[in-house]
Amino acid sequence: MKQLFDIIPEKYFVNDLKENTLGTIKIALLREVIGNAIIRSNYPDETITLKLSDKKDIVEVPARKMKSREKLLGLKICRQFDVVDSSMRYNVIKKSEQLANPNSILFGDSVTESGDSVALTSRVLYDWAYSIRDISEITGTLQHNALSEGGTMWNEEEGKLRQSLFQVQYVKPGTYLPHFLVVENVTPELFVHLLTCVMQQSRYFAQSTTNSPSNIKNHILGVGFSKFEQPINSYTITKNWKEDATVSLDAVTDVINNTMVDAYGDNYKRGKYLTEFINELWKDETALQANYKKAKQDCVQFLKDIKITK
């Protein structure tokens, strides 16, 4: 982990998951929409929005819509390295012993089917994300129809056209969503797991299995670390955006980087060092296996220490 500690000092990580110390790591992300995305909640034909001002409505993305996808990928990775119970399924945890895995300890989990009322809080906190531009500029509504088996709108049983038209509002490619994650009391191994989940996930939101194979490209812009978290989030980036400023990948990246530098100073490191570290680690199967083995051991010991397991 020496290469990681050259980027983020070792004192911002813990060796024992039972520790609860001062010190936070804030990851600055820019999520770029690269395929039509359906970001909806209660209404099937409307995108979730927030009224930023009398003249501007922006797209709002609840934290869970991104966390759930990255946590799901994390579970698959843990299966790959055999550090999670093979019978465990996402959001289906039958006994407390199954919580002893890197994914559950990092993202938080709870027993859902047994009599145990055991729950673990997340060690990574997800910001809500907001678009830079107004919803009118970055969304489009399309009308669809539900075809019959014959591939038409004709109802064979009734001998007339079927009334099965519906509309869907999409967030268009080229939309930029500033986003931040805050990590507390994690081991270096769990931090590696988190970065991998963020870097490798690219499919988010509704209808992700049919709408687009990849609709988000995640850019890790950097990390800021200090004893206390600095008050920067997606909303403040959007709120403070100058109306006449150009909205592009480079422009939004510069604003986020400058905001983080103002808050963290020399304690802000650019993301390229982290992505290079993770990419190199994934080329070394032996080192990667050792990383997940150590993470698993730490998780098992943690549940013993807090008397969940024996």
VMD Tcl script that draws the C-alpha trace (Angstrom):
set ca {
  {0.00 0.00 0.00}
  {3.00 2.32 -0.09}
  {1.89 3.76 -3.41}
  {-1.53 4.59 -1.94}
  {0.06 6.21 1.13}
  {2.13 8.41 -1.16}
  {-1.19 9.88 -2.33}
  {-3.18 9.83 0.93}
  {-1.22 9.73 4.22}
  {-1.58 6.51 6.18}
  {-3.04 8.33 9.19}
  {-6.33 8.84 7.30}
  {-6.92 5.08 7.27}
  {-7.52 2.68 10.17}
  {-5.89 -0.65 10.90}
  {-8.74 -1.83 13.12}
  {-12.30 -1.43 11.84}
  {-13.49 -0.91 15.41}
  {-11.63 2.41 15.54}
  {-13.65 5.61 15.30}
  {-11.25 8.46 14.71}
  {-11.12 11.98 13.32}
  {-10.22 12.21 9.66}
  {-12.20 12.10 6.44}
  {-11.40 11.48 2.80}
  {-13.55 13.31 0.26}
  {-13.61 11.96 -3.30}
  {-14.51 14.48 -6.01}
  {-16.26 12.91 -8.99}
  {-17.74 14.11 -12.23}
  {-20.36 11.75 -13.60}
  {-20.79 12.26 -17.32}
  {-23.98 11.00 -18.96}
  {-22.94 9.16 -22.14}
  {-26.19 7.33 -22.92}
  {-29.86 8.21 -22.46}
  {-30.66 7.88 -18.76}
  {-34.02 7.52 -17.01}
  {-33.79 9.26 -13.62}
  {-37.26 9.02 -12.12}
  {-39.03 8.32 -8.84}
  {-42.80 8.39 -8.26}
  {-43.81 9.42 -11.77}
  {-42.91 7.02 -14.61}
  {-42.81 9.75 -17.26}
  {-40.98 12.53 -15.39}
  {-37.37 13.15 -14.40}
  {-36.67 14.07 -10.77}
  {-36.03 17.81 -10.58}
  {-35.22 20.55 -8.10}
  {-36.26 24.18 -8.50}
  {-32.96 26.01 -8.07}
  {-34.42 29.46 -8.74}
  {-37.39 31.13 -10.40}
  {-35.66 30.71 -13.73}
  {-33.92 27.35 -13.38}
  {-34.99 23.75 -12.67}
  {-32.21 21.17 -12.48}
  {-32.05 17.38 -12.55}
  {-31.74 15.87 -9.08}
  {-30.27 12.39 -8.53}
  {-30.82 10.77 -5.10}
  {-27.70 9.25 -3.58}
  {-29.14 5.74 -3.48}
  {-29.52 5.62 -7.27}
  {-25.72 5.61 -7.58}
  {-24.75 3.82 -4.39}
  {-26.96 0.82 -5.13}
  {-25.33 0.20 -8.51}
  {-21.80 0.45 -7.13}
  {-22.65 -1.72 -4.15}
  {-24.11 -4.35 -6.48}
  {-20.91 -4.40 -8.53}
  {-18.94 -4.64 -5.29}
  {-20.82 -7.80 -4.34}
  {-19.91 -9.39 -7.68}
  {-16.24 -8.48 -7.17}
  {-16.29 -10.03 -3.70}
  {-17.70 -13.23 -5.19}
  {-14.87 -13.22 -7.72}
  {-12.30 -13.24 -4.91}
  {-14.30 -15.65 -2.71}
  {-14.58 -13.23 0.22}
  {-18.36 -13.36 0.60}
  {-20.79 -16.18 1.42}
  {-21.73 -17.81 -1.88}
  {-25.41 -18.00 -0.87}
  {-25.68 -14.29 -0.10}
  {-27.70 -12.14 -2.49}
  {-28.04 -8.38 -2.79}
  {-30.37 -7.12 -0.03}
  {-31.08 -10.71 1.00}
  {-28.97 -11.51 4.06}
  {-30.22 -14.48 6.05}
  {-27.80 -14.54 8.99}
  {-25.43 -12.15 10.72}
  {-22.33 -14.16 9.80}
  {-22.86 -13.20 6.15}
  {-22.12 -9.57 7.04}
  {-18.42 -10.43 7.44}
  {-17.43 -9.36 3.94}
  {-15.77 -6.20 2.52}
  {-18.86 -5.05 0.63}
  {-21.22 -5.11 3.61}
  {-18.72 -3.48 5.94}
  {-17.94 -0.71 3.44}
  {-21.42 0.10 2.10}
  {-23.46 -0.95 5.14}
  {-25.95 -3.81 5.34}
  {-28.53 -5.44 7.56}
  {-29.87 -8.94 8.18}
  {-33.19 -9.21 6.37}
  {-34.59 -12.71 6.88}
  {-33.60 -14.12 10.28}
  {-34.63 -12.99 13.74}
  {-31.41 -11.00 14.10}
  {-31.86 -7.24 14.16}
  {-28.31 -6.57 13.07}
  {-27.38 -3.57 10.92}
  {-24.07 -2.03 9.91}
  {-23.82 1.64 8.97}
  {-22.10 2.66 5.76}
  {-18.51 3.91 5.90}
  {-18.94 5.76 2.61}
  {-21.43 8.62 2.41}
  {-22.96 9.50 -0.95}
  {-23.90 13.03 -1.95}
  {-27.02 13.78 -3.98}
  {-26.09 14.91 -7.48}
  {-27.39 17.91 -9.42}
  {-27.04 18.89 -13.05}
  {-25.28 22.10 -14.05}
  {-27.78 23.02 -16.77}
  {-31.55 23.53 -16.74}
  {-33.74 20.50 -17.33}
  {-35.07 21.99 -20.59}
  {-31.54 21.83 -22.06}
  {-30.64 18.28 -21.05}
  {-33.83 16.21 -21.28}
  {-36.05 14.96 -24.06}
  {-39.39 13.14 -24.05}
  {-40.10 10.29 -26.44}
  {-43.32 8.42 -27.10}
  {-43.13 4.63 -27.13}
  {-45.58 1.84 -27.76}
  {-45.89 -1.69 -26.45}
  {-45.92 -3.94 -29.50}
  {-47.92 -7.13 -29.80}
  {-46.32 -10.45 -30.70}
  {-46.82 -9.58 -34.34}
  {-44.69 -6.47 -33.91}
  {-47.56 -4.01 -34.41}
  {-50.14 -2.13 -32.34}
  {-52.93 -4.40 -33.63}
  {-54.97 -6.32 -31.05}
  {-55.60 -9.72 -32.65}
  {-58.28 -10.74 -30.13}
  {-60.41 -7.59 -30.41}
  {-59.63 -6.73 -34.02}
  {-58.62 -3.13 -33.35}
  {-55.58 -1.03 -32.51}
  {-54.25 -1.31 -28.97}
  {-54.04 1.81 -26.81}
  {-50.60 1.20 -25.32}
  {-48.71 4.39 -26.02}
  {-46.57 5.83 -23.23}
  {-43.99 8.58 -22.82}
  {-40.56 8.51 -21.19}
  {-38.40 11.50 -20.33}
  {-34.68 10.89 -20.83}
  {-31.63 12.76 -19.57}
  {-29.50 13.28 -22.67}
  {-25.84 12.41 -23.22}
  {-23.56 15.34 -22.50}
  {-25.10 16.06 -19.09}
  {-22.60 16.60 -16.25}
  {-23.33 15.66 -12.64}
  {-20.79 16.84 -10.03}
  {-20.70 14.33 -7.18}
  {-18.85 13.69 -3.93}
  {-18.23 10.70 -1.68}
  {-16.98 10.95 1.90}
  {-15.12 8.04 3.47}
  {-14.52 7.56 7.18}
  {-12.74 4.86 9.21}
  {-11.83 2.56 6.35}
  {-8.82 0.34 5.91}
  {-6.68 0.81 2.77}
  {-8.08 -2.45 1.43}
  {-11.70 -1.25 1.72}
  {-10.73 2.02 0.05}
  {-9.30 0.06 -2.89}
  {-12.59 -1.83 -3.12}
  {-14.58 1.43 -3.22}
  {-12.44 2.99 -5.94}
  {-12.76 -0.14 -8.05}
  {-16.55 -0.12 -7.75}
  {-16.72 3.54 -8.81}
  {-14.23 3.23 -11.66}
  {-15.71 0.08 -13.16}
  {-19.45 0.72 -12.88}
  {-21.02 2.41 -15.90}
  {-24.68 1.33 -15.85}
  {-27.08 3.31 -13.67}
  {-30.72 4.32 -13.12}
  {-33.99 2.84 -14.42}
  {-34.19 0.33 -17.26}
  {-30.41 -0.12 -17.16}
  {-30.75 -3.65 -18.50}
  {-32.56 -2.56 -21.67}
  {-32.11 1.17 -22.18}
  {-28.33 1.46 -22.58}
  {-25.37 -0.86 -21.94}
  {-23.43 2.06 -20.44}
  {-24.90 5.44 -19.65}
  {-22.44 7.01 -17.17}
  {-18.70 7.60 -17.36}
  {-17.20 8.29 -13.95}
  {-14.26 10.69 -13.72}
  {-12.37 10.61 -10.40}
  {-11.09 14.18 -10.23}
  {-9.28 13.98 -6.91}
  {-9.34 13.41 -3.16}
  {-9.23 15.88 -0.31}
  {-8.32 14.77 3.20}
  {-8.41 16.53 6.56}
  {-9.53 16.04 10.15}
  {-12.91 17.54 9.28}
  {-14.98 17.32 6.10}
  {-15.17 20.56 4.16}
  {-18.65 21.86 3.13}
  {-18.54 21.17 -0.60}
  {-21.21 19.20 -2.42}
  {-22.92 18.87 -5.77}
  {-25.57 21.44 -4.86}
  {-23.02 24.15 -4.02}
  {-21.17 23.56 -7.29}
  {-24.41 23.95 -9.28}
  {-25.73 26.83 -7.16}
  {-22.54 28.85 -7.62}
  {-22.22 28.15 -11.35}
  {-22.04 31.33 -13.40}
  {-24.96 31.44 -15.80}
  {-22.87 32.69 -18.72}
  {-20.07 30.14 -18.21}
  {-19.45 27.40 -20.76}
  {-20.58 23.95 -19.64}
  {-18.13 21.29 -20.83}
  {-16.16 18.42 -19.35}
  {-13.04 20.56 -18.95}
  {-14.93 23.56 -17.58}
  {-16.82 21.60 -14.90}
  {-13.64 19.68 -14.01}
  {-11.74 22.93 -13.49}
  {-14.45 24.39 -11.24}
  {-14.59 21.28 -9.06}
  {-10.79 21.06 -8.81}
  {-10.46 24.75 -7.94}
  {-13.19 24.48 -5.31}
  {-11.47 21.50 -3.69}
  {-8.06 23.22 -3.76}
  {-9.54 26.28 -2.07}
  {-10.91 24.08 0.70}
  {-8.15 21.50 1.12}
  {-5.03 23.23 -0.21}
  {-2.08 20.84 -0.48}
  {-4.29 18.11 0.98}
  {-6.06 17.77 -2.36}
  {-4.52 15.26 -4.77}
  {-5.58 14.84 -8.39}
  {-7.48 11.73 -9.34}
  {-5.08 10.49 -12.02}
  {-2.77 9.17 -9.30}
  {-5.56 7.09 -7.78}
  {-6.81 5.72 -11.09}
  {-3.27 4.80 -12.13}
  {-2.78 3.02 -8.79}
  {-6.00 1.01 -9.13}
  {-5.36 0.12 -12.78}
  {-1.86 -1.14 -11.96}
  {-3.14 -3.13 -8.99}
  {-5.68 -4.91 -11.18}
  {-2.86 -6.09 -13.41}
  {-1.30 -7.92 -10.45}
  {-3.54 -10.89 -9.62}
  {-1.44 -11.93 -6.62}
  {-1.49 -8.48 -5.01}
  {-5.19 -8.09 -5.68}
  {-5.99 -11.47 -4.14}
  {-3.93 -10.54 -1.07}
  {-5.81 -7.24 -0.80}
  {-9.20 -8.94 -0.67}
  {-7.97 -11.68 1.64}
  {-6.75 -9.04 4.12}
  {-10.04 -7.14 3.79}
  {-11.99 -10.31 4.55}
  {-9.88 -11.07 7.63}
  {-10.43 -7.55 8.95}
  {-14.19 -7.86 8.47}
  {-14.40 -11.21 10.25}
  {-12.40 -9.85 13.18}
  {-14.55 -6.70 13.35}
  {-17.79 -8.65 13.76}
  {-16.16 -10.68 16.51}
  {-14.92 -7.55 18.26}
  {-18.39 -5.97 18.35}
  {-19.98 -9.28 19.49}
  {-22.09 -9.95 16.40}
  {-20.34 -13.26 15.75}
  {-18.20 -15.55 17.88}
}
mol new
graphics top color blue
foreach p $ca { graphics top sphere $p radius 0.5 }
foreach p [lrange $ca 0 end-1] q [lrange $ca 1 end] { graphics top cylinder $p $q radius 0.2 }
display resetview
